Amino acid sequence: MFGLIIFSSIFLSMSHFLWIMFVGFFFYFFATPVGALGDSLAQRRADDLGVSFGTIRTWGSIGFATSSLAIGLVLTLTGVEYMIWPYLAFAFIALFVTFRVKDVEVSKEPVSFADFKRLLQNKPFVIFLFFMMFLTISHRANDSFIGLYINQLGGTNFVIGSAWFIGVISEAIVFATAGYWFKKYHTLIFVILAGVIYSFRWFLFASADSYWVVLALQFTHGLTFGVLYLASLDYVTRLIPS
């Protein structure tokens, strides 16, 4: 979180393309693991408490959704060049929270390169990662470019924030209700189902001629990312020893 705050301050102040590329490397080096580490911690904490991971992760989605809507409105009124201020505000809040979060003990044995070698020898895990790559690349591409796409279709920053709000609220609903439907079928069934819906989603996005179409389709974010994320995390947790 300290690295994220330092390099986001520099990154969001850059105006020269080569410097953006250079500083961006360090920014994403610190920013990218935060979500994954937080979700991994939530997964272990859910196991310790005997509750569904979705019941914890729902609140992350609700926070994401409401802040997307609020910041979209703020940036529409002030301009996207002021993105640095709400970003740093949330970053400092997150830093404060990390001091208050309770850690979990995963294993008494330290992780070594031998463990990494064991992972690579786990054929179901490697095959799963290979096929997941095709789904996650398209998903992350959408995350990166949906704002530009909506803007190209005539939408404002508030419309972009609204698109994220709709998508992440649908994700929160999936996480919140996972305890009722998730355990009824094999995990990979949900992965395949999410992949099929992803395919339809991208083709429909590509054919959109108005940002209203993109907004209307954002509810499928929960049926794709929400379902895929829960199923993938559950499947990998079963494959890999503590």
Buried (B, 14 or more C-beta within 10 A) or exposed (E): BEBBBBBBBBBBEBEEEEEBEBBBEBBEEBBEEBEEEBBBBBBBBBEEEEEBBBBBBBEBBBBBBEBBBEBBBBBBEEEEEEBBEBBBEEBEEBEEEBEEEEEBEEEEEEEEEEEEEEEEEBEEBEEBBEEBEEBBEBBEEBEEEBBEBBBEBEBBBBBBBBBBBBBBBBBBBBBBBBEEEBEEEEBEEBBEBBBEBBEEBBEBBEEBEEBEBBBBBBBBBBBBBBBBBBBBBBBBBEEEEE
